[in-house]
Amino acid sequence: MNKNMKFVSPDHKIGQYIRGFKLSANVSWDTVDNVIIPVNVSDSFHWILVVFCIRRRCLFVYDSLLGWAVHTKNVIDHVESLATMLSLFLVAIDFFGKRDDIDWKRELAYIDKSFSDPLEYAIMKNAPQQRADSKCVS
């Protein structure tokens, strides 16, 4: 994986979102434990919900269309990109230096990991499912 940080800047829109700017109802991520992220899986014309649990270093993925092979691959591709991108932006904005309420060296999910490593993710099987003939339109 290429971790070229020249493309990751605190001033990029994503860095601004993480720091609490750009949205009228946003707060800086260093003040919360979980972040809810709607993700458009454009190849599938579908939306999924991702919950970033900061202490567990994990993206929990809720998808109402489980079981479709091509769709699942599209979801995983999007989530893996998000897992890589978020970790790099968190490093770029010094997120981990701002959370003095968490001891990163003792937090199990962070032991033996670099802050810039991609986040873990889990596809949640308990998400409500929509009918196969229904569509999300983006």
Beta strands, then each sheet from edge to edge (+ up, - down):
strand 1: 34-41
strand 2: 46-53
strand 3: 58-62
strand 4: 120-124
sheet 1: 1+ 2- 3+ 4+
end
